[in-house]
Amino acid sequence: MATPRAPRSTRGNPNGILVKQWLYRDQLKPVAELDGAGSLVARFVYGSKPHVRTTSYAAAPRTA
């Protein structure tokens, strides 16, 4: 289960607009990448090896 807290890492641009953020399961395992609006961009899955991603899933792009 992902930790419901502020993302540990964020990426913005020079104008201070949030572009990306990551949701972590613990101190070393990111489980999701979110865009600036908080929408899911990618999900990361871990297996038997600690701190090594087994696979990742990219979210389908949204069309307006």
Residue pairs with C-beta under 8 A, 6 or more apart in sequence:
1 25
2 23
2 24
2 25
2 31
2 32
3 23
3 24
3 25
3 26
7 21
7 22
7 23
7 24
7 34
8 22
8 24
9 21
9 22
9 30
10 18
10 20
10 21
10 22
11 18
11 19
11 20
11 21
12 18
12 19
13 19
17 36
18 36
19 35
19 36
20 33
20 34
20 35
20 36
20 41
21 33
21 34
21 36
21 38
22 30
22 32
22 33
22 34
23 30
23 31
23 32
23 33
23 34
24 30
24 31
25 31
25 46
28 51
29 44
29 46
29 51
30 44
31 43
31 44
32 40
32 41
32 42
32 43
32 44
33 40
33 41
33 42
33 43
33 44
34 40
34 41
35 41
39 59
39 62
40 59
41 58
41 59
42 56
42 57
42 58
42 59
43 56
43 57
43 59
44 53
44 55
44 56
45 53
45 54
45 55
45 56
45 57
46 52
46 53
46 54
47 54
